[in-house]
Amino acid sequence: MKESLNAVIDSLSDGLLVTDGLGNIILYNQKAEALLGIKGKDALGHQVQEHIKNEEMVRLIRKTLSMNVPYHTEEICLIDFDSTRLRIHVNPVRDGTGLLIGSVTLLHDVAQISAIDKVRSNFLSMVSHQLKSPLSSTLLQTSILIDGIAGALNEKQRDLLQKIKAKTKGMTNLVNDILDVCYIEEGGYLTQIEPVYLPEILERSVDVMQPQIQDKNISLRISIEDSLPLINGNKSSMEAMFINLISNAIKYTPSGGQIAMEVLKKGQDILIKVSDTGIGIESKDIPHIYDKFYRVRSEMTKNISGTGLGLSIVKGAVEVHHGSIYVESEVGKGTTFTVLLPVG
């Protein structure tokens, strides 16, 4: 039976690495050997850092093993490992009582996929830049017409122009989101790192979202710990992260609902928590919510507009800062996103 199980594991096209709760390697397959440069079974029983020389991968495993909270958690990170580019998934392993007993890491070679994604990203960026100017111009001119500056309108004309404005605004939001995703993927934010005070950026982000909050009569509660330290980060990407987390909560929370935001220091990280009393996310959708253009399709979401890029932008901004993001959700009761960003 054991030999059959080993044969199945070794037949996987992705690398598989398993540790116990202390970070000792207890299992890995042949693909992991090849990708990580491990010789034979020498690594069994040893600490991950003794045989895995990539600091980022070790950090991801260590962080997963240190999380003593029952989050539905998945960490995804692209790592350049020697001449290979790997997509790393690190997940905790818990026993029947919920006790953390180890971790499972999947390694997928994405060198070829990354090349295709780069071509696609460049194409999307080029098209989006070409669309941004005419869309902005159309939006401005439509607003001028609606305001009656170019002459009086009858009710039917005004109604048609309002619909044109709404559609144009939706396309403009899509273009801006695509450009944000492309900028993150190209590493643009990495060139503009400086000391950042997160409460200041949160306050600015909330101000931007106030009209949507008021439109739905949503109660927003914010709790910020005093004397939070600065983090080394990019202001624009942090603002995009906050705005998209708040926007997501607003969209999926019915009128009169509640959103709670919390920012505090936890160990060596800044913890950001955004909770809502919205419709929640089904467990089958949770693994896909950070995928580009992914939209949850259900009777409850059919009238909710969006680009399907918001959480992808959030995930990208978090990963740029070597952080992690977790989600807890219950259908009909709400969703909580928790972000951890390292200090320093």
Steps between C-alpha positions, in 0.01 A plus 500: 500500500784741594683425174182566301448831681860604431456409133188716479676795669804468273276496193369851577605764248531757782748493785366397842671575833353415843628610841395425854393772743862578592612558143672164452468356149311170511406439135577624148474360150744471211377820335574694820848345506565625147353848552668562836830326429460249782716189474308178550330469837774686692260774613260273689487588870690826451383860540379665179770769505774235499409374151294781346722796426228737382428733793156604370376141480632422849331817629165396351519156660607643837223761495238234422624285790487799738134585429310366798161624383235301309519699175415345169846575369695472183819681410595543137828651393714508187862424581804505273689188603835478318399491131142393574195704592271324744149566621494400865185398690548452875210363703475398865411143595265458796375191676136422577502736800637793300851473649778609264721197433698602192502655155465392139679691225424460131754623244402569141748599229342799327788617279309435177171628641677814626628572149147470358363715784763764425388524136136517607577758769688721253211476254242588765712790620540639149127472420403647837725803453347557157148480644556712810515842329192467273295349783591785735411748227166331434419497872577872531298597193204288611504671840499840327192399299318365807569821691329697222806711420460427127125558505179381665410130491166325513447210741562227242826658383620540859415135579693374195803713587494374860515143369786592265686662791451194723631262231795728420587526869489120527741468204728765651512306829586184309783674314639645824485160671679332209773764514536446877537123449756549222696750710515258793608209277771710338641585844434872457417548867832347606688803365312742727554365852501741794397509869119478507256579783199276431236689705559808285444300181194328649346838585555623144354179357189524718447859381506379138239232577268715713246567218447124447480441877237771537302385195441162666459642851779273625640543850882511494696441822877552502737395780868600472760416763696798631867551407512255211847470343574598141539230237722514193252505216340672207226752577311450172480122534394526866225744403389263222493216754282694749266639233438161343445327836250769601337499156462122513337520844260772384395312185413180682340656808127582478378853574503576871777247566826541689869507416770487768868576439782433742872585477741386772847363557528125542848366564723615215204582275231761455161326501221650291152353533196593290171336604152542355149373565449416133380200305816297561698270269429133438792267580522386136568859388765590759798342313421715194416841645849642426496381137487774239148571370347238731147590608286296737188407305183452701149633538625738771784647288339530157423871547838590653730672251878480497806415294603182682847651554464662843621209714769415243634855550484454878687168481765652271552800728534272805751271328709796380547583869582137594176476696221247513121509478238271649123481471226369727144498373158362577216520251232740618709633790797679348867488410825598670825565314817506710824643362839466669778736388852468643646797686837621375 
